[in-house]
């Protein structure tokens, strides 16, 4: 599989652009990320940090028969804790692609939009050659934008800054008022908020915009689980 990616367009300090939100890379980002930028804005990806484990950079939450389930991508870090995020590679020596796909099938096989998006999503789990985690996540993010039909654009940081003010979500999750939406196992677990965008797309599809209209505000909430 060849991931379709656009070369980074760096964020120039002299550009007259209002920054909407700065995020770390994330594997199937949470609904909250998309909600604060709907229907348009600038999704600024931090590309100059070092990798941090046990965060959303390589994990996402889906809701299955047994409730929320974390899907975690094993990665290879050549320089340990000091590995730049763009040099972190997917570890294809582990069978995570098959395991993640089976988990997605189990969780969403009976969801309203599973058959509609099945083949497109499956492509992300048919990699024959390793790619950087950053590029893999960015390809998924672009696909989500296309499916959700939103005009949010992706930009990249020019250098590493300690603080971007109120629009900085690299160390916290946006806090918003989650609006309940259809979930396959809601009768068993009730509505489970805080899930990845994959959960929303599988269950609401073209109607997801109704959920993303939710207003939000910034509040510290550590990403580490």
C-alpha positions in Angstrom: 0.0 0.0 0.0 1.2 3.5 -0.9 0.1 6.2 1.5 -0.9 9.4 -0.3 0.7 12.3 1.5 1.3 15.9 0.8 4.8 17.3 1.6 4.7 19.4 4.8 3.8 23.0 4.3 5.6 24.7 7.1 3.9 27.3 9.4 5.6 30.6 8.6 5.6 33.2 11.3 4.8 36.0 8.9 1.8 34.3 7.5 -1.5 36.1 8.4 -3.2 32.9 9.5 -5.1 32.4 12.7 -4.0 29.2 14.3 -6.9 27.0 15.4 -5.3 24.2 17.3 -1.9 22.5 17.7 -1.9 18.7 18.2 0.5 15.9 18.3 0.1 13.2 15.8 -2.6 10.7 16.8 -3.8 7.3 15.6 -7.5 7.8 14.8 -7.8 11.0 16.8 -10.6 11.4 19.4 -13.9 13.0 18.4 -13.1 16.0 20.6 -10.2 17.1 18.2 -12.5 17.3 15.2 -15.3 18.9 17.2 -13.3 22.1 18.1 -12.3 22.6 14.4 -15.6 21.8 12.7 -16.4 22.8 10.0 -13.1 24.6 9.1 -9.9 25.6 10.7 -6.2 24.8 10.8 -5.0 21.5 12.3 -1.4 22.2 13.2 0.7 19.0 13.6 3.7 19.1 15.9 6.5 17.6 13.8 9.5 18.6 15.9 8.9 16.8 19.2 10.4 13.6 20.4 8.2 10.5 20.7 6.3 9.9 24.0 5.0 6.5 24.8 1.6 5.7 26.3 -0.2 8.5 24.5 -2.6 9.0 21.6 0.3 9.1 19.2 0.1 5.4 18.7 -3.2 4.4 20.3 -6.9 4.9 19.9 -10.1 3.8 21.6 -12.9 1.9 19.9 -16.1 0.7 21.5 -16.9 -3.0 21.2 -19.1 -5.7 22.8 -17.0 -5.5 26.0 -16.9 -1.7 26.1 -14.0 0.6 25.2 -10.9 -1.1 23.9 -7.5 0.4 23.2 -5.8 -0.4 19.9 -2.0 0.2 20.3 0.5 0.3 17.4 3.9 -1.2 18.3 6.7 1.1 17.1 10.4 1.1 16.5 12.5 3.9 18.1 16.1 3.8 16.9 17.1 6.5 19.5 15.0 5.4 22.4 13.2 8.2 24.3 15.1 10.8 22.2 13.7 9.6 18.8 12.2 12.4 16.8 8.6 11.8 16.0 9.1 11.7 12.3 11.7 8.9 12.7 9.4 6.6 14.7 8.5 3.6 12.5 5.6 1.2 12.6 6.8 -2.2 13.8 5.5 -4.7 11.2 7.3 -7.6 12.9 4.3 -7.7 15.2 0.9 -8.9 14.1 -0.9 -5.7 15.1 -2.4 -5.0 11.7 -4.4 -8.2 11.7 -5.3 -7.8 15.4 -6.5 -4.2 14.9 -8.5 -5.1 11.9 -10.2 -8.0 13.6 -11.0 -5.8 16.5 -12.5 -3.2 14.2 -14.6 -5.9 12.4 -15.8 -7.2 15.8 -16.7 -3.7 17.1 -18.3 -2.3 13.9 -19.3 -5.3 11.8 -23.0 -4.5 12.4 -22.7 -0.7 12.4 -24.6 1.3 9.8 -21.6 2.4 7.8 -19.2 -0.6 8.2 -19.9 -2.0 4.7 -19.7 1.4 3.1 -16.2 2.3 4.5 -14.9 -1.2 5.0 -12.5 -1.5 2.1 -11.2 2.0 2.4 -10.3 1.5 6.1 -8.9 -1.9 5.5 -6.2 -0.5 3.2 -4.6 1.1 6.3 -4.0 -2.4 7.6 -2.5 -4.0 4.6 1.0 -2.5 4.8 3.8 -4.6 3.4 6.5 -2.2 4.1 7.0 -0.1 7.2 6.3 3.6 7.2 6.8 6.4 9.8 4.1 6.6 12.4 3.7 10.3 11.7 3.0 9.6 8.0 0.6 6.8 8.7 -1.4 8.9 11.1 -1.4 11.8 8.7 -2.8 9.6 5.9 -5.6 8.5 8.2 -6.3 12.1 9.2 -6.6 13.2 5.6 -9.0 10.3 4.9 -11.1 11.4 7.8 -11.3 15.0 6.5 -12.5 13.6 3.1 -15.2 11.4 4.7 -16.4 14.1 7.0 -16.4 16.6 4.1 -14.8 19.4 6.2 -12.6 22.1 5.0 -10.1 22.0 7.9 -6.5 22.1 6.5 -3.4 20.4 7.9 -0.3 22.4 8.6 3.0 21.6 10.3 5.0 23.4 13.0 8.2 25.1 11.8 10.1 24.5 15.0 9.5 23.3 18.5 7.9 25.8 20.8 7.1 25.2 24.5 3.8 26.9 24.4 1.2 28.0 21.8 -1.2 29.4 24.3 -4.9 28.5 24.4 -4.7 26.7 21.1 -2.1 24.2 22.4 -3.5 20.7 22.8 -0.2 18.8 22.6 -0.3 17.9 26.3 -4.0 18.0 26.9 -7.3 16.9 25.4 -10.0 19.5 24.4 -12.9 19.4 26.8 -16.2 19.6 25.2 -19.8 18.7 25.8 -20.2 15.3 24.0 -23.4 14.8 22.2 -24.7 11.2 22.3 -24.8 9.4 19.0 -25.7 5.9 17.9 -23.3 3.2 19.0 -23.7 -0.5 18.2 -23.5 -1.7 21.8 -25.4 1.2 23.5 -28.1 -1.0 24.9 -25.4 -2.9 26.8 -23.1 -0.1 27.8 -25.1 3.1 27.3 -23.5 5.9 25.3 -19.7 5.8 25.7 -18.1 9.2 25.1 -14.4 9.9 24.5 -14.0 7.5 21.6 -11.9 7.9 18.4 -13.2 9.5 15.2 -13.4 5.9 13.8 -16.2 5.2 16.2 -18.2 8.2 15.0 -17.6 7.5 11.4 -18.6 3.9 11.6 -21.8 4.7 13.5 -22.9 8.0 12.0 -21.2 8.3 8.6 -22.5 11.2 6.6 -24.5 12.4 9.7 -21.4 12.9 11.8 -21.5 16.7 11.2 -24.3 16.9 13.7 -22.0 15.7 16.4 -19.0 17.8 15.4 -21.0 21.0 15.7 -20.6 20.7 19.5 -18.9 23.6 21.0 -15.8 23.0 23.2 -13.4 24.8 25.5 -9.8 24.2 26.5 -9.1 22.5 29.8 -6.1 20.5 30.9 -6.7 16.8 30.7 -3.5 14.6 30.3 -3.4 12.4 27.2 -1.6 9.7 29.0 -3.7 6.7 29.9 
